[in-house]
């Protein structure tokens, strides 16, 4: 949520906690990408009147996670979600090309609301 909302201070603390818990950069990037994808699917479901079961099926997610995504996604515009997805792809591309660091990329992403 901190990353999505652009709260750099909370995002930084969450990244630090993830590192302490042993979550590596690529794993964190994957988790965040999956979350944004789930939110995009949930946003489409809201727009088309589908329920959590449809979101779970489309996203390959647990029904509880789909239900939570449907509730959470109401805070965001689809354009914001698509922008965050694009930013995550940029962070991944830079990391894979050896020109970027995942943690730094995610912190910069959090600092830029849009």
N, C-alpha and C positions, 0 to 999 in steps of 0.2 A: 504494500500500500504506500509506503514512504517513497518508493521509487516511482510509482505511478503518479503520485500527487506532486512530486517535485520537492519533497521535504529532504533537503540534503543532509541536515543534521541527524534526523532519524534514520535515513538511509545509510549514512556512514556508521552509525551504531549497529544497525542490523547487519551490515557487511562484516564488521568486526566480530560480532557474535557468531556469524556463520563461519568465519575463519577459525575462531576458537573451538567451534564444534567440529572442525575438520572438513568443512565443505570447501572443495577446491573451486577455483574460478570457472573452469569449463562446466562443472556440475551446476554451479549457481546460475550461470548463463542459460543452461538448458532448462532449469526449473523456472526461471523468469520468463523465458520464451514460451514455455508450455502454459504458464499462467496467463500471459497476454493472449495467446491463441484461444484458451478457454473463455476468456472475457469477450473476445470477438465473436465467438460462437454463441455465447450467452446473449450478447447484444442483438445479434441477428434473430435469435429465438424470441426475445422480447418484442422485436419489431414485427415478427410474423405470428405471434401468439402461441408459440410452442412452450412446452413445460420443461421442467428439470430433467425428466427422463429422456426427452429428445436431445437436450444439451449433452447429457451423459453419453448417450449413444453416439452422437456426432463427434464428440471430443475424445471418446475412449476414456472417460473419467468416471470416478465413483459418483453415484447419484447425490450423495451428500455434498461433494465438491461442486457439482453442477448447481445444486440449490443455493449454495453460498455464493457462487459466481453470479447467478441471476440477481441476487440481492445486492451484491457489491457493484456490479457493472452499471447500475443506475446512476452512480456518481460521475460517470465519464461519458464524454461524447465519443462516438465511433471514430471520429477524426483523431482524437487524442490517443485512442488505443492503437490505431494504425500508425500514428507517428512514433509511439513507443516501440512498436514492433519493428519499424524501420531503424530506429536507433539501436535496438538490440542486434539487428542484423549487421549494422555498421561496426558495433563493438566486436562481434564475432569475426567479421571479415578482417578487421585490423589485427586481431589476435592471431588469426590463422596465417596472415601474411607477415607476421613478425614485427609489425609496426605499432602495436598497441598492447596495453595491459588490460585485462578484463576488469579488475577492481577499479582502476583509474577511469576506464570507460564508463563503468556503472555509476561512479561518483559524479562524473561530469554530466551524465544523463540525468541523474537526480537533481543536479543543480540547475539544469535547464528545464523549466516547466513545459515548454513547447519546443 
